[in-house]
Amino acid sequence: MEYKILGKSDLTPQAIASLSAKDREELCAELRDKILNTVSANGGHLASNLGVVELTVALLSVFDYTKDKIVFDVGHQSYSYKLLTGRYDKFDTLRKKGGVSGFPRISESPYDAFDTGHSSTSISAAIGMARARDLKKEDNYVVAVIGDGALTGGLAYEAINDLGHSKTRMIVILNDNEMSIDRNVGGLSRYLSKLRVSSGYISAKRTTEGFLKKLGWFGRGIIKIILAIKDFFRFLLYRKKPSIFEDLGLNYYGPVDGHNTEDIIEALNAVKDIKDPMLIHVITKKGKGYAPAENNPADYHGVGAFDLETGVTKNGKCSYTTAFAGALEELAEKNPKVVAISAAMAQGTGLDHYSMRFPTRFFDCGIAEEHCVTMAGGLAVSGFVPVVAIYSSFLQRAYDEMITDVCFMNNHVVFSIDRAGFVGQDGHTHHGLLDLSYLNSMVNMTLFAPRDYKDLRNCLDYAVNTCTGPVAIRYPRGSSPFEAEGPLYELPEDCIKPHLASSKGYDFVIISVGRICEEAEKACVLLADEGINGTHINLSLVKPVPAKEIVELLGDTKNVFTLEEGILSGGVGEDIHVQLNRIGWNYNVISIAVENPVIKASSPEDQIRTAGLDGESVAARIKNSLGR
């Protein structure tokens, strides 16, 4: 589709800044159209991107992206920014192999200020950039754009506390998409709103404060009286008390209509040259401009390909997530001590239905993984069985709390770790490739990696009802080739035994972990076709490694290969090697795992091939190692 403004080769920072209000309105409509058409075909983060179109156009109308730094928290609201900073021609490759990333990436563009993907990081990163600017005696602007959801993360408050104390010059945009804008009432209210955004008001405010401070204790007393009077009248007009941001040392301005580009531009121009840190509170609506996303923003947060006319997604398969959710509800029905905990991802982890069915036994802590884990420890010592459902890459944030507040105390907390292994189009910041290694290092931890839905349900039953200390169950994103329905296993302890997947001979033995067993089995079939016959053992329990049971299945072979969808260092393969040798058996163990976890956006199948974990690559590796 041809656009009047978007995609022009001469759409430079200067050209964007010189657009008329009417042209900016047209540009916003074109951006929404391009985002909708691309995401409906490729999948991606839709609601958040539709909500910040006007804000992004305003930012790029005031700031020069070739020298100023704009840091998007999380980054799944950066599509408009990418389209306006030189990536329009490649935008159709969004989230595809070798294409435009769904998140800001410095390696992709010099205009992406910081690699993002996890929440609550923008203010910290921006403070670092602002301090570097000051050390180098430069004069560029630094802006952090953070959502109200990301603001629930503790890192954001650590950064705000530092910023308010240090008075580093920068701007924080609070993108608040959960509150509606209060209607201004009365002429005085409208007058004060206009007065606050005027540069004259701000300049006069700073001059007056500076003069009064020179008067010593008397002047500081007058400042306190003026501030008290201002807060009193603000409460009368808006029924609002002073903001927490002002208490923490930031200058607060807002709220501003986040879908009125001209109002945002006016506010940005008014505050951009203030020497103190500024926070501008912008109100937006997720999914703006596309009715299905406006009405159900959670459903359109991260979506696969969907029909643009109806809004219906094209993938309705069962998944590991739904299998976990169904099993947990069955267990909670039977055991009133079971509680579930989410870090602002109830829908993503499958707990949304649980939260409605057991509302008093569900706790959503917001984007605060550390708090989730320590709170779970408190529930555990009080006699409950908390099940903490968090994505693998997000759980990394709570590493210390898992060790000190759960594992050292041997608390019975169950970690349901979704999105383990390769995740596909979200790329390397979202891969769950580190969990096997970091969980393997934790004392008292029991670790499972189920291969399919029924195995997952079995492991969860065992973790909740049989284990007494910390347990982690890691499972991948997406679907399994095996059915999801059916009751929990009658013998849940089956999950702790090595599973003999196939046995054609003992030229080699391959031990797989979790769902990657599919590729191990493919390798065995390919090698058997060439007369190389092996045995395939699959593990669900990977910590502690069931070494004695494995030995019983190894036969006479000394050629043992391990295959896991995790990093090589500290992984299950290395542990298997250590444990087999520890019980006195001298095996030639070769670990096949991910050697470079920075594998970018693509399909999970392609990422597995890139890492050399697919059946063909594994077969070639075994064949070469055996000298065949």
C-alpha positions in Angstrom: 0.0 0.0 0.0 1.2 3.5 -0.8 1.3 6.0 2.0 1.3 9.8 1.7 3.9 10.3 4.4 5.2 7.1 5.9 8.0 5.5 4.0 9.3 8.6 2.2 13.0 8.5 1.7 13.3 12.1 2.9 11.5 11.5 6.2 14.4 12.8 8.2 14.3 14.0 11.8 14.1 17.5 10.4 11.2 16.5 8.1 9.3 14.9 10.9 9.7 18.0 13.1 8.4 20.3 10.3 5.2 18.3 9.7 2.0 20.2 10.1 -0.6 19.1 12.7 -2.7 17.7 9.9 0.2 15.7 8.4 1.0 14.3 11.8 -2.5 13.1 12.2 -2.3 11.4 8.7 1.1 9.9 9.7 -0.5 8.3 12.8 -3.2 6.8 10.7 -0.6 5.4 8.3 1.5 3.9 11.1 -1.5 2.1 12.6 -2.4 0.7 9.2 1.1 -0.6 8.6 1.4 -2.1 12.0 -2.0 -3.8 11.8 -1.3 -5.3 8.4 2.2 -6.5 9.4 1.3 -8.0 12.7 -1.8 -9.7 11.4 0.5 -11.5 8.9 3.6 -12.1 11.1 2.3 -12.0 14.7 3.8 -9.7 17.3 2.9 -7.2 20.0 -0.2 -5.4 18.8 -2.1 -3.6 21.6 0.9 -1.9 23.1 2.1 -0.7 19.8 -1.2 0.7 18.7 -1.4 2.6 22.0 1.8 4.7 21.5 1.5 5.9 17.9 0.8 9.5 18.8 3.3 9.5 21.6 6.0 8.2 19.3 5.2 10.8 16.6 5.4 13.5 19.2 8.7 12.3 20.6 10.2 12.3 17.1 8.8 15.7 16.3 10.6 17.2 19.4 13.8 15.1 19.6 16.3 14.2 17.0 16.8 10.4 16.9 20.2 10.7 15.3 21.7 12.2 18.5 19.1 12.1 21.2 18.5 8.9 23.2 15.0 7.4 23.5 14.9 4.2 25.6 11.7 2.1 25.4 11.1 0.0 28.4 10.5 -3.7 27.5 10.5 -2.6 23.8 7.3 -4.2 22.6 5.9 -0.7 21.9 8.7 0.3 19.5 7.2 -0.6 16.1 6.2 3.0 15.2 9.7 4.1 16.2 11.3 1.5 13.9 9.1 2.6 11.0 10.1 6.2 11.4 13.9 5.5 11.9 14.9 3.9 8.7 13.3 0.5 8.8 10.1 1.0 6.8 11.4 -0.9 3.8 12.2 -4.0 5.9 9.3 -3.9 8.2 7.4 -6.7 6.5 10.2 -9.0 7.8 9.2 -8.2 11.4 10.1 -11.1 13.7 11.3 -13.3 10.8 14.8 -14.8 10.5 17.2 -12.0 9.5 14.4 -9.5 9.6 13.4 -6.6 11.9 13.4 -7.6 15.6 10.2 -7.1 17.7 12.4 -5.2 20.2 15.0 -2.5 20.0 18.4 -3.8 19.0 21.6 -1.8 18.8 22.9 -4.3 16.3 19.9 -3.6 14.0 20.1 0.2 14.0 22.3 2.9 15.5 19.1 4.7 16.4 18.1 2.0 18.9 19.6 3.3 22.2 19.5 0.1 24.2 18.7 -3.6 23.8 15.5 -4.3 25.6 13.1 -7.2 26.1 12.6 -7.4 29.8 10.7 -4.8 31.8 11.6 -2.0 34.2 15.1 -1.3 32.8 14.6 1.9 30.8 15.1 4.5 33.6 18.3 2.8 34.9 19.8 2.6 31.4 18.7 6.2 30.6 20.4 7.5 33.7 23.6 5.8 32.6 23.4 7.5 29.2 22.5 10.9 30.8 25.5 10.7 33.1 27.8 9.6 30.2 26.5 12.7 28.3 27.4 14.9 31.2 30.8 13.4 31.7 31.5 14.0 28.0 30.1 17.5 28.2 27.6 16.9 25.5 24.1 18.4 25.3 21.8 15.7 23.8 18.5 14.8 25.4 17.8 11.5 27.1 14.2 10.1 27.4 13.0 6.9 29.0 9.5 5.6 28.0 8.1 3.3 30.6 4.6 1.8 31.0 2.6 1.7 34.2 2.9 -2.1 34.2 6.7 -2.0 34.0 6.6 0.6 36.8 5.6 -2.2 39.2 9.1 -3.7 38.9 11.4 -2.8 41.8 14.3 -1.9 39.4 12.2 1.1 38.2 11.8 2.4 41.7 15.5 2.0 42.5 16.2 4.1 39.4 13.7 6.8 40.3 15.1 7.0 43.8 18.6 7.5 42.3 17.3 10.0 39.7 15.4 12.1 42.2 18.4 12.2 44.6 21.0 13.0 41.9 18.9 15.4 39.9 20.4 14.1 36.7 18.9 15.9 33.7 16.6 13.6 31.7 12.9 13.0 30.9 10.8 10.0 32.0 7.6 9.4 30.0 5.1 7.4 32.0 2.9 5.7 29.5 -0.2 5.0 31.6 -2.7 2.8 29.6 -4.9 1.6 32.5 -6.5 4.9 33.6 -9.0 7.1 31.7 -8.2 10.8 31.5 -10.1 12.9 34.0 -12.4 15.5 32.4 -11.2 19.1 33.1 -14.0 21.0 34.9 -14.4 24.8 34.9 -12.5 27.7 33.4 -10.0 27.9 36.2 -9.0 24.3 35.8 -8.4 24.8 32.0 -6.4 28.0 32.7 -4.2 26.3 35.2 -3.6 23.3 32.8 -2.4 25.7 30.1 -0.4 27.7 32.6 1.5 24.6 33.8 2.8 23.7 30.3 4.0 27.1 29.5 7.7 27.6 29.4 7.1 31.0 31.1 5.5 29.4 34.1 8.3 26.9 34.5 11.0 29.5 34.1 9.3 31.8 36.7 8.9 28.8 39.0 12.6 28.1 38.9 13.7 31.7 39.3 11.4 32.2 42.3 12.7 29.0 43.9 16.3 30.1 43.3 15.7 33.5 44.9 14.0 32.1 47.9 16.7 29.5 48.5 19.3 32.3 48.8 17.3 33.7 51.8 18.4 30.7 53.9 16.0 29.1 56.4 13.5 32.0 55.9 13.3 31.4 52.2 13.1 27.6 52.5 10.1 28.2 54.9 8.3 30.3 52.4 8.9 27.6 49.7 7.3 25.0 52.0 4.3 27.3 52.6 3.9 27.9 48.8 4.1 24.2 48.1 1.5 23.4 50.7 -0.9 26.0 49.3 -0.3 24.7 45.8 -1.0 21.1 46.9 -4.2 22.3 48.7 -5.6 24.0 45.7 -4.6 21.1 43.4 -6.5 18.7 45.8 -9.6 21.0 45.6 -9.5 21.1 41.8 -8.4 17.5 40.9 -9.0 15.6 44.2 -5.4 14.5 43.9 -2.6 14.5 46.4 1.0 15.3 45.4 2.4 12.5 43.2 4.8 10.0 44.6 7.3 11.1 41.9 7.4 14.6 43.3 8.1 13.1 46.8 11.0 11.2 45.3 12.5 14.3 43.8 11.2 14.4 40.2 9.3 17.3 38.6 5.9 15.8 37.7 3.7 17.1 34.8 0.5 15.5 33.8 -1.7 13.8 32.9 -1.5 14.5 29.2 -3.8 13.0 26.6 -1.6 10.4 24.9 -3.6 10.4 21.8 -3.4 14.1 21.2 0.0 14.6 19.4 -0.1 18.4 19.7 -0.7 18.3 23.4 2.2 15.9 23.9 4.5 18.1 21.7 3.5 21.2 23.7 4.4 19.4 27.0 7.7 18.1 25.7 8.8 21.4 24.4 7.9 23.1 27.7 9.9 20.7 29.9 12.8 19.5 27.7 15.3 22.2 28.8 14.6 22.0 32.5 17.8 21.0 34.2 16.2 18.8 36.7 14.7 15.3 36.0 11.1 15.5 34.6 8.3 12.9 34.6 5.5 13.4 32.1 2.4 11.4 32.8 0.8 10.4 29.5 -2.6 8.6 29.3 -3.0 6.1 26.4 -5.3 3.3 25.4 -4.0 -0.1 24.5 -5.1 -1.3 21.1 -6.1 2.3 20.0 -7.7 2.3 16.6 -8.5 -1.4 16.3 -11.7 -2.4 18.1 -10.9 -6.0 18.9 -7.6 -4.9 20.6 -9.2 -2.0 22.4 -11.9 -4.2 23.8 -9.6 -7.1 24.8 -6.0 -5.6 25.1 -4.7 -8.7 27.0 -5.7 -11.0 24.1 -3.8 -8.8 21.7 -0.7 -8.2 23.8 1.4 -10.8 22.0 -0.5 -12.5 19.2 0.2 -14.9 16.4 -1.0 -14.3 12.9 -4.7 -13.4 12.8 -7.5 -12.4 10.5 -7.5 -8.6 10.3 -11.3 -8.4 9.5 -12.5 -10.7 12.3 -9.6 -10.5 14.8 -9.6 -14.3 15.1 -6.2 -15.8 15.6 -5.1 -18.7 13.3 -3.7 -21.1 15.9 -6.1 -22.8 18.4 -4.0 -25.8 19.4 -3.5 -27.1 22.9 -0.2 -26.2 24.5 2.1 -27.1 27.3 0.7 -23.9 29.0 -2.9 -25.1 28.8 -1.9 -28.6 29.9 -0.2 -27.1 33.0 -3.2 -24.9 33.8 -5.7 -27.8 33.6 -3.5 -30.1 35.8 -3.0 -27.3 38.4 -6.8 -26.8 38.7 -7.3 -30.5 39.2 -4.7 -30.5 42.0 -6.1 -27.4 43.6 -9.6 -28.8 43.7 -8.3 -31.8 45.7 -5.7 -29.9 47.8 -6.9 -26.6 49.5 -3.3 -25.8 50.4 -2.3 -25.2 46.8 -2.0 -21.5 45.8 -0.9 -20.0 42.5 1.3 -16.9 42.0 1.9 -14.9 38.8 4.1 -11.9 37.9 1.6 -10.0 35.8 1.3 -12.9 33.4 -1.8 -14.8 34.5 -3.0 -15.2 30.9 0.4 -16.0 29.5 1.0 -18.7 32.0 -2.5 -20.1 31.8 -3.6 -19.0 35.3 -6.4 -16.7 34.2 -9.0 -19.4 34.5 -7.5 -20.6 37.8 -7.7 -17.0 39.1 -11.5 -17.0 38.5 -12.1 -20.4 39.9 -9.9 -20.0 43.0 -9.8 -16.2 43.5 -8.7 -16.3 47.2 -5.9 -18.7 46.3 -4.4 -16.7 43.4 -1.9 -13.8 43.8 -0.8 -11.6 41.0 2.2 -9.6 42.2 2.8 -7.5 39.1 6.1 -7.4 37.3 8.0 -8.2 40.5 9.5 -11.7 40.1 11.8 -11.3 43.2 8.8 -10.4 45.4 6.8 -13.3 43.9 9.5 -15.8 45.0 10.1 -14.5 48.5 6.4 -14.2 49.1 6.1 -17.8 48.0 8.7 -18.7 50.6 6.5 -17.0 53.2 3.5 -19.0 52.1 5.5 -22.2 52.2 6.7 -21.8 55.8 3.1 -21.1 56.7 1.9 -24.5 55.5 0.8 -23.8 51.9 2.1 -25.1 48.6 2.7 -22.1 46.4 3.0 -22.7 42.6 4.9 -19.9 41.0 4.3 -19.7 37.3 6.8 -17.4 35.5 8.5 -17.5 32.1 12.0 -18.9 32.1 13.8 -15.8 31.0 11.9 -13.6 33.5 12.6 -16.0 36.5 16.3 -15.2 36.0 15.6 -12.0 37.9 14.8 -13.9 41.1 17.9 -16.0 41.2 19.1 -14.7 44.5 15.6 -15.0 46.1 15.3 -18.6 44.9 18.6 -19.5 46.6 18.2 -17.6 49.9 14.5 -17.5 50.5 13.5 -20.9 49.1 16.4 -23.4 48.6 18.6 -22.7 51.6 15.4 -23.0 53.8 14.3 -26.1 51.8 10.8 -24.5 51.4 8.3 -26.5 49.4 7.7 -24.0 46.5 6.9 -25.3 43.0 8.3 -23.3 40.1 6.3 -23.8 36.9 8.7 -22.4 34.3 7.0 -21.7 31.0 8.8 -20.8 27.7 11.8 -23.0 28.5 14.2 -23.5 25.6 13.8 -21.7 22.3 10.8 -19.4 22.1 10.8 -18.3 18.4 10.1 -14.8 17.1 10.7 -12.9 20.4 14.4 -13.8 20.0 17.3 -14.2 22.4 16.1 -11.9 25.2 13.2 -14.3 25.7 14.8 -17.7 25.2 14.7 -20.0 28.3 18.2 -21.5 27.7 19.8 -20.7 31.0 17.4 -22.3 33.5 18.8 -25.9 33.5 22.2 -24.5 34.4 21.2 -22.0 37.1 18.7 -24.4 38.7 21.2 -27.1 38.6 23.4 -25.1 40.9 20.8 -24.6 43.6 20.9 -26.7 46.8 17.9 -28.9 47.6 16.3 -28.2 44.2 14.5 -31.0 42.4 14.2 -30.3 38.6 11.9 -31.8 36.0 11.8 -31.4 32.2 8.7 -33.2 31.0 8.6 -34.4 27.4 4.9 -34.0 26.7 1.6 -33.0 28.2 0.9 -36.1 30.2 4.5 -36.1 31.5 4.0 -32.5 32.5 0.9 -33.3 34.4 2.6 -36.2 36.1 5.6 -34.1 37.2 3.2 -31.4 38.6 1.3 -34.0 40.6 4.6 -35.4 42.0 5.9 -31.9 42.7 2.8 -30.8 44.6 1.9 -34.0 46.5 5.2 -35.9 47.0 8.1 -33.5 47.1 8.8 -31.6 50.3 11.4 -29.0 49.2 11.8 -26.7 46.2 10.8 -28.1 42.8 11.1 -26.6 39.3 9.3 -27.9 36.2 10.5 -26.4 33.0 8.5 -26.8 29.8 8.5 -25.2 26.4 6.3 -22.7 24.5 3.8 -24.2 22.1 2.3 -27.5 21.4 3.3 -31.1 21.7 2.6 -33.9 19.2 0.9 -35.9 22.1 -2.6 -35.4 23.4 -3.3 -33.0 26.2 -6.4 -34.5 27.7 -6.8 -37.4 30.2 -6.6 -37.7 34.0 -3.4 -37.4 35.9 -1.3 -40.5 36.0 -2.2 -43.1 38.6 1.5 -43.4 39.5 3.0 -39.9 39.4 6.3 -41.3 40.7 6.9 -42.7 37.2 8.3 -39.2 36.3 11.4 -39.8 38.4 12.4 -42.9 36.3 14.4 -42.7 33.1 12.2 -43.5 30.1 13.4 -46.0 27.6 12.2 -44.3 24.4 13.6 -46.8 21.9 16.3 -49.5 21.8 17.7 -50.8 18.5 21.2 -51.6 19.7 24.2 -50.3 21.7 26.5 -48.7 19.2 25.7 -45.6 21.2 23.2 -44.4 23.8 21.7 -40.9 23.6 20.1 -39.4 26.7 17.6 -36.6 26.0 16.0 -34.0 28.3 12.4 -32.9 27.9 10.8 -32.2 24.6 14.0 -32.3 22.6 13.5 -36.1 22.8 11.7 -35.8 19.4 15.0 -34.7 17.8 16.9 -37.5 19.6 14.5 -40.1 18.2 14.8 -38.7 14.7 18.6 -39.0 15.0 18.3 -42.7 16.1 16.1 -43.4 13.1 18.5 -41.7 10.7 21.5 -43.6 12.1 19.7 -46.9 12.1 19.1 -46.5 8.3 22.9 -46.4 8.0 23.4 -49.5 10.2 24.4 -47.6 13.4 22.0 -48.8 16.1 21.5 -46.9 19.3 19.4 -46.7 22.4 17.4 -43.6 23.4 16.8 -42.7 27.0 14.6 -39.7 27.9 14.8 -38.0 31.3 12.1 -36.1 33.0 13.9 -35.9 36.3 17.2 -34.1 35.7 18.2 -33.0 39.2 19.1 -35.1 41.0 20.3 -37.1 38.0 19.0 -40.8 38.4 22.5 -42.1 37.7 22.1 -45.7 38.9 18.9 -46.1 36.9 20.6 -44.7 33.8 23.5 -47.2 34.2 21.0 -50.1 34.3 19.8 -49.0 30.8 23.2 -48.3 29.2 24.1 -51.9 28.5 27.7 -52.5 27.4 28.2 -49.2 25.5 30.7 -46.7 26.6 29.6 -44.1 24.0 27.0 -41.9 25.7 25.6 -38.7 24.2 23.4 -36.2 26.0 21.0 -33.8 24.3 19.4 -30.8 26.0 17.7 -27.5 25.0 19.8 -25.4 27.2 23.4 -24.0 27.4 26.3 -26.4 27.5 28.1 -24.9 30.5 26.7 -26.3 33.8 23.9 -28.1 32.0 22.4 -31.6 32.5 25.0 -33.2 30.2 27.9 -32.1 32.3 26.1 -33.2 35.4 25.4 -36.6 33.9 29.0 -37.0 33.1 30.1 -36.2 36.6 27.4 -38.4 38.2 28.2 -41.5 36.1 31.9 -41.2 36.9 31.2 -40.6 40.5 29.6 -44.0 40.9 32.6 -45.6 39.3 31.7 -46.0 35.6 34.1 -44.7 33.0 31.9 -43.6 30.1 32.8 -41.4 27.1 30.1 -38.8 27.6 29.7 -36.1 24.9 27.2 -33.3 25.6 25.2 -31.8 22.8 23.7 -28.5 23.9 23.5 -24.8 22.9 26.9 -23.2 22.7 25.7 -19.7 21.7 22.5 -18.6 23.4 22.2 -15.4 21.3 20.2 -16.9 18.5 17.9 -14.3 17.1 14.3 -14.2 16.0 13.1 -17.1 13.8 10.8 -20.2 14.3 11.7 -22.5 17.2 12.4 -25.2 14.7 14.9 -23.1 12.8 16.5 -22.0 16.1 17.0 -25.6 17.1 18.6 -26.3 13.7 20.9 -23.2 14.1 22.0 -24.5 17.5 22.7 -28.0 16.0 20.1 -29.8 18.1 17.9 -31.0 15.3 17.8 -34.7 14.4 20.0 -34.4 11.3 22.7 -32.4 13.1 22.6 -34.8 16.1 22.9 -37.8 13.9 25.9 -36.3 12.0 27.6 -35.4 15.4 27.2 -39.0 16.7 28.3 -40.5 13.4 31.4 -38.3 13.4 32.2 -39.0 17.0 32.0 -42.8 16.4 34.4 -42.5 13.5 31.8 -43.8 11.0 
